[in-house]
Amino acid sequence: MGRTARAGPMTRKQVHLAAHFPGVNNTTVWADPRSGSQIDFASFVDLARTAERGKFDFFFLAEGLRLRELKGRIHDLDVVGRPEALTVLSALAAVTDRLGLGGTVNATFNEPYELARRLSTLDHLSEGRAAWNVVTTSDAFTGENFRRGGFLDRADRYKRAAEFLRLARELWDSWQPDAIAADPETGTFVRPGGIGTVEHSGEHFTVQGRFTLPRSPQGRPVIIQAGDSGEGREFAAAHADVIFTPHGRLEDGQRFYADVKRRLGKYGREPHQLKIMPGVTFALGDTEEEAAENAAVIRRQQVGPQTAIAFLEQVWGRDMSAYDPEGSLPDVEPDLSEGVSQGRVPIKDRAATAAKWRALAEEKGLTIRELVIEVTGRQTFIGTPETVARLIDEHVQADAADGFILVPHLTPGGLDEFADRVVPLLQERGAFRADYTGTTLRDHLELA
Amino acid sequence: MTLHLAVALDAAGWHPAAWRESSPAVFSAGYWAALVAEAERGLLDFVTIEDALGPQSTLPDGFDDRTDQVRGRFDAVLLAARLAPLTTRIGLVPTATTTHTEPFHVAIGIATLDHVSGGRAGWRAQVSPRAAEARHFGRKEFPPLDQILNRPGGVDLSTDPHVRDLFAEAADAVEVARRLWDSWGDDAEIRDVATGRFIDRDKLHYIDFAGRFFSVKGPSITPRPPQGQPVVTALAHARLPYEFAAGGADVVYVTPHSAEQARAIVEEVRGLSGDVKIFADLLVFLGEDAARRKARLDELDGTELVSDAAIFTGTAGELADVLLEWRRAGIQGFRLRPGALPYDLTQIAQGLTAELRGRGAFRHAYEAATLRGLLGLPRPVSRFAEVS
């Protein structure tokens, strides 16, 4: 049970956990007979209630404002179709009590006044459980769905996001904390001077006027940032409460952790004010062998034959549909003139990637499908519930992370086993709360 | 035949002093949940939720600095979504602007409300003509509305180029939303294991909308909502908004002040559309002491209540007489604006509905699971569906 290694619950660093709703992505296994709808509200309720039963910090929704394409046609192999994030989260506020509710909303295709207002509304309606994952895009492809259409230079993305956030804070702070008197005796609803005027004139936004909501329970929603570049890390150090990273491995995580926490001082912030939460997958089993077997089965489900070819096409930039996914990698050279995939994170340096993949396939004698399984995200935590609980705790105690955003591969039941079997072991280790001790997401994240 | 009944929810009611008698927690979800539960107990067709992208004001444009009235509102779409899981049959119709909110965002927000409510979503599409609200976005220069209102020749806004553009843009926004709702075939999700395809891409459609004000490529990111297309509604007082409503909406709220006016408006709207459902808005104070209650609130507010809609004071029985008389003039339903909440809502949901039921003019049970079903509107076939 590892009890000898256990420190007292008062001293042990606490693990933070969030649940990613497994909707649109290439890891959700839709062909599994247990796979349900990614759209029916019942699926969201199911997963959110599981996360709340497991005392998770928050529930997390991703976003994508245009359907992905491959070779000029809508990509048809992965789960696709999602609701509007904040609208679903608002509905979930009615069926949960403590769980934080975080949504990804693009700062490029929204206006600060309107989005600040929607986030404040969610914070009010959830009594202090709202979180915003700030993302930007430089993508004209997505822009085609929007009034302003255009896109931003990469360099301007974080500048716009930073100004967006500054302005949102001005709006959130513009009502005095005690602005609402609502005193029928004196007839004063709003205290004189309770609603301030916002005057903002910047590079990206010019906003003048008054906000429409009192300060929300958290003052401002929890700010999440996902992004790994130098600018992204700097933005997180300056503005974010949580950073969502791809660094789930111990040493890699430790390097990232040290780097980002070091940047906080520049902005007058303490290390505990930014929680580092890598997105991770997991596969469980009653024995290590069974867990490894389950992990392999999941990977084969995630990378079906057609999906393997589609991945190859993203890198090679050409039609590869004539090749056998269970056969070996063809000799054909990548066409680097133009990408064939849109609406996804672009693969950097496709020529180098192709060369690396080819070398790996030759070295290990992999088929196309085996290669794609090998090179696209592996599960982070594989093992018995005991092993996974120990690994999670070890990563957190070793400052490789403050916690994890779990990405299950099944909608909606993908978190059940984790909540029922791993969470109690984390609690037993004194590394995870037995129950919520506060009411707001800031309380859960120990940010207050 | 059942009359259609909706209530318009806003703050503490439509009298600006109403909060002083009930002192409601307008910034809590619980307050709204209790209101919509009462409306659902009364078997009303739907509730609307007012909204604007700026604080309330007694001025036509700009802030008035009054401290004795409710200021502040939730985003109506999110509030409606918060109420959806707490209700089972009543329609939820939030307001969202066609002027500042991206049509793509409105379309997926309302579609999502339809998904989370199991087919009970509507949208009150509203233009935002105010310069003060435009300054919250800083992208468009609007002339102050009071300058337009005070222009020689009266207040018919239909000829004002700024107002005409706002309605032309609103028509485009509704068209885009409807195309986006149709952009996923009802059976686009196929989960075909043999071919590895989750969706049939031939049942997803680019909408390729290109208009004067914006263009939208599509398809939606959100699958087709349960109602196919949620119910679009609009408030209209004059020819230009009648044209907008007749062209784009499923339900239009009009504001006659007498049965005679109702007949004239119905005739004008019917000249534009044979299909749109015509509801009349009425601001109501109900009960034996309705007139006294209103007078008391007028006194508290320091001025007599004025409204674009007719103001009714009287008993539920007297109101039923008016509604049935207006129905004979061609009005199919009513959107009642309670003067004070929760009092006048309770009078509507309990007293008025009982009165109408006694006269065979209102339902005894919800007869449909969707808002379209309640309103007798068919589920639209997608414009992209192949004719078989």
HADDOCK unambig.tbl for C-alpha pairs under 7 A between the chains (distance, minus, plus):
assign (segid A and resid 31 and name CA) (segid B and resid 191 and name CA) 6.89 0.50 0.50
assign (segid A and resid 31 and name CA) (segid B and resid 193 and name CA) 6.30 0.50 0.50
assign (segid A and resid 40 and name CA) (segid B and resid 115 and name CA) 6.57 0.50 0.50
assign (segid A and resid 41 and name CA) (segid B and resid 115 and name CA) 6.61 0.50 0.50
assign (segid A and resid 41 and name CA) (segid B and resid 116 and name CA) 5.11 0.50 0.50
assign (segid A and resid 65 and name CA) (segid B and resid 221 and name CA) 6.32 0.50 0.50
assign (segid A and resid 66 and name CA) (segid B and resid 221 and name CA) 6.10 0.50 0.50
assign (segid A and resid 67 and name CA) (segid B and resid 221 and name CA) 6.19 0.50 0.50
assign (segid A and resid 74 and name CA) (segid B and resid 201 and name CA) 6.20 0.50 0.50
assign (segid A and resid 76 and name CA) (segid B and resid 197 and name CA) 5.42 0.50 0.50
assign (segid A and resid 76 and name CA) (segid B and resid 198 and name CA) 5.77 0.50 0.50
assign (segid A and resid 76 and name CA) (segid B and resid 199 and name CA) 5.27 0.50 0.50
assign (segid A and resid 76 and name CA) (segid B and resid 200 and name CA) 6.71 0.50 0.50
assign (segid A and resid 76 and name CA) (segid B and resid 201 and name CA) 6.10 0.50 0.50
assign (segid A and resid 77 and name CA) (segid B and resid 196 and name CA) 5.81 0.50 0.50
assign (segid A and resid 77 and name CA) (segid B and resid 197 and name CA) 4.45 0.50 0.50
assign (segid A and resid 77 and name CA) (segid B and resid 198 and name CA) 5.14 0.50 0.50
assign (segid A and resid 78 and name CA) (segid B and resid 198 and name CA) 5.83 0.50 0.50
assign (segid A and resid 79 and name CA) (segid B and resid 198 and name CA) 6.05 0.50 0.50
assign (segid A and resid 81 and name CA) (segid B and resid 221 and name CA) 5.29 0.50 0.50
assign (segid A and resid 81 and name CA) (segid B and resid 222 and name CA) 4.99 0.50 0.50
assign (segid A and resid 81 and name CA) (segid B and resid 223 and name CA) 5.60 0.50 0.50
assign (segid A and resid 82 and name CA) (segid B and resid 221 and name CA) 5.95 0.50 0.50
assign (segid A and resid 82 and name CA) (segid B and resid 222 and name CA) 4.93 0.50 0.50
assign (segid A and resid 83 and name CA) (segid B and resid 108 and name CA) 6.72 0.50 0.50
assign (segid A and resid 83 and name CA) (segid B and resid 112 and name CA) 5.23 0.50 0.50
assign (segid A and resid 83 and name CA) (segid B and resid 222 and name CA) 5.20 0.50 0.50
assign (segid A and resid 84 and name CA) (segid B and resid 108 and name CA) 5.65 0.50 0.50
assign (segid A and resid 84 and name CA) (segid B and resid 109 and name CA) 5.47 0.50 0.50
assign (segid A and resid 84 and name CA) (segid B and resid 112 and name CA) 5.94 0.50 0.50
assign (segid A and resid 87 and name CA) (segid B and resid 78 and name CA) 5.39 0.50 0.50
assign (segid A and resid 87 and name CA) (segid B and resid 81 and name CA) 6.00 0.50 0.50
assign (segid A and resid 87 and name CA) (segid B and resid 109 and name CA) 6.20 0.50 0.50
assign (segid A and resid 87 and name CA) (segid B and resid 112 and name CA) 6.57 0.50 0.50
assign (segid A and resid 87 and name CA) (segid B and resid 113 and name CA) 6.81 0.50 0.50
assign (segid A and resid 88 and name CA) (segid B and resid 112 and name CA) 6.93 0.50 0.50
assign (segid A and resid 90 and name CA) (segid B and resid 78 and name CA) 5.78 0.50 0.50
assign (segid A and resid 90 and name CA) (segid B and resid 81 and name CA) 5.84 0.50 0.50
assign (segid A and resid 90 and name CA) (segid B and resid 82 and name CA) 5.01 0.50 0.50
assign (segid A and resid 91 and name CA) (segid B and resid 81 and name CA) 4.79 0.50 0.50
assign (segid A and resid 91 and name CA) (segid B and resid 82 and name CA) 4.28 0.50 0.50
assign (segid A and resid 91 and name CA) (segid B and resid 84 and name CA) 6.60 0.50 0.50
assign (segid A and resid 91 and name CA) (segid B and resid 85 and name CA) 6.46 0.50 0.50
assign (segid A and resid 93 and name CA) (segid B and resid 82 and name CA) 6.57 0.50 0.50
assign (segid A and resid 94 and name CA) (segid B and resid 82 and name CA) 5.75 0.50 0.50
assign (segid A and resid 94 and name CA) (segid B and resid 85 and name CA) 6.51 0.50 0.50
assign (segid A and resid 111 and name CA) (segid B and resid 137 and name CA) 6.86 0.50 0.50
assign (segid A and resid 113 and name CA) (segid B and resid 136 and name CA) 6.22 0.50 0.50
assign (segid A and resid 113 and name CA) (segid B and resid 137 and name CA) 6.72 0.50 0.50
assign (segid A and resid 117 and name CA) (segid B and resid 75 and name CA) 6.84 0.50 0.50
assign (segid A and resid 118 and name CA) (segid B and resid 75 and name CA) 5.81 0.50 0.50
assign (segid A and resid 121 and name CA) (segid B and resid 74 and name CA) 5.44 0.50 0.50
assign (segid A and resid 121 and name CA) (segid B and resid 75 and name CA) 6.09 0.50 0.50
assign (segid A and resid 124 and name CA) (segid B and resid 28 and name CA) 6.93 0.50 0.50
assign (segid A and resid 125 and name CA) (segid B and resid 28 and name CA) 6.57 0.50 0.50
assign (segid A and resid 125 and name CA) (segid B and resid 29 and name CA) 5.44 0.50 0.50
assign (segid A and resid 144 and name CA) (segid B and resid 216 and name CA) 5.88 0.50 0.50
assign (segid A and resid 144 and name CA) (segid B and resid 217 and name CA) 5.57 0.50 0.50
assign (segid A and resid 145 and name CA) (segid B and resid 104 and name CA) 6.67 0.50 0.50
assign (segid A and resid 145 and name CA) (segid B and resid 216 and name CA) 4.40 0.50 0.50
assign (segid A and resid 145 and name CA) (segid B and resid 217 and name CA) 5.16 0.50 0.50
assign (segid A and resid 145 and name CA) (segid B and resid 218 and name CA) 6.05 0.50 0.50
assign (segid A and resid 146 and name CA) (segid B and resid 102 and name CA) 6.64 0.50 0.50
assign (segid A and resid 146 and name CA) (segid B and resid 104 and name CA) 6.72 0.50 0.50
assign (segid A and resid 146 and name CA) (segid B and resid 215 and name CA) 6.92 0.50 0.50
assign (segid A and resid 146 and name CA) (segid B and resid 216 and name CA) 5.93 0.50 0.50
assign (segid A and resid 147 and name CA) (segid B and resid 102 and name CA) 6.43 0.50 0.50
assign (segid A and resid 147 and name CA) (segid B and resid 214 and name CA) 4.73 0.50 0.50
assign (segid A and resid 147 and name CA) (segid B and resid 215 and name CA) 6.19 0.50 0.50
assign (segid A and resid 182 and name CA) (segid B and resid 23 and name CA) 6.77 0.50 0.50
assign (segid A and resid 184 and name CA) (segid B and resid 20 and name CA) 4.55 0.50 0.50
assign (segid A and resid 184 and name CA) (segid B and resid 23 and name CA) 6.59 0.50 0.50
assign (segid A and resid 187 and name CA) (segid B and resid 20 and name CA) 6.62 0.50 0.50
assign (segid A and resid 187 and name CA) (segid B and resid 68 and name CA) 5.44 0.50 0.50
assign (segid A and resid 188 and name CA) (segid B and resid 67 and name CA) 5.66 0.50 0.50
assign (segid A and resid 188 and name CA) (segid B and resid 68 and name CA) 4.75 0.50 0.50
assign (segid A and resid 189 and name CA) (segid B and resid 67 and name CA) 5.70 0.50 0.50
assign (segid A and resid 189 and name CA) (segid B and resid 68 and name CA) 5.13 0.50 0.50
assign (segid A and resid 189 and name CA) (segid B and resid 69 and name CA) 5.81 0.50 0.50
assign (segid A and resid 189 and name CA) (segid B and resid 70 and name CA) 6.02 0.50 0.50
assign (segid A and resid 190 and name CA) (segid B and resid 67 and name CA) 4.79 0.50 0.50
assign (segid A and resid 190 and name CA) (segid B and resid 68 and name CA) 6.74 0.50 0.50
assign (segid A and resid 191 and name CA) (segid B and resid 67 and name CA) 6.28 0.50 0.50
assign (segid A and resid 192 and name CA) (segid B and resid 67 and name CA) 6.23 0.50 0.50
assign (segid A and resid 205 and name CA) (segid B and resid 138 and name CA) 6.91 0.50 0.50
assign (segid A and resid 206 and name CA) (segid B and resid 138 and name CA) 5.10 0.50 0.50
assign (segid A and resid 207 and name CA) (segid B and resid 135 and name CA) 5.81 0.50 0.50
assign (segid A and resid 207 and name CA) (segid B and resid 136 and name CA) 4.92 0.50 0.50
assign (segid A and resid 207 and name CA) (segid B and resid 137 and name CA) 5.79 0.50 0.50
assign (segid A and resid 207 and name CA) (segid B and resid 138 and name CA) 5.40 0.50 0.50
assign (segid A and resid 208 and name CA) (segid B and resid 135 and name CA) 5.46 0.50 0.50
assign (segid A and resid 208 and name CA) (segid B and resid 136 and name CA) 5.56 0.50 0.50
assign (segid A and resid 209 and name CA) (segid B and resid 132 and name CA) 6.85 0.50 0.50
assign (segid A and resid 209 and name CA) (segid B and resid 135 and name CA) 6.58 0.50 0.50
assign (segid A and resid 209 and name CA) (segid B and resid 136 and name CA) 5.89 0.50 0.50
assign (segid A and resid 210 and name CA) (segid B and resid 54 and name CA) 6.73 0.50 0.50
assign (segid A and resid 210 and name CA) (segid B and resid 55 and name CA) 6.98 0.50 0.50
assign (segid A and resid 211 and name CA) (segid B and resid 54 and name CA) 6.49 0.50 0.50
assign (segid A and resid 211 and name CA) (segid B and resid 55 and name CA) 6.83 0.50 0.50
assign (segid A and resid 212 and name CA) (segid B and resid 54 and name CA) 5.69 0.50 0.50
assign (segid A and resid 212 and name CA) (segid B and resid 55 and name CA) 5.01 0.50 0.50
assign (segid A and resid 212 and name CA) (segid B and resid 72 and name CA) 4.51 0.50 0.50
assign (segid A and resid 212 and name CA) (segid B and resid 73 and name CA) 5.86 0.50 0.50
assign (segid A and resid 213 and name CA) (segid B and resid 72 and name CA) 4.98 0.50 0.50
assign (segid A and resid 213 and name CA) (segid B and resid 73 and name CA) 6.06 0.50 0.50
assign (segid A and resid 213 and name CA) (segid B and resid 74 and name CA) 6.87 0.50 0.50
assign (segid A and resid 304 and name CA) (segid B and resid 196 and name CA) 6.86 0.50 0.50
assign (segid A and resid 306 and name CA) (segid B and resid 196 and name CA) 6.25 0.50 0.50
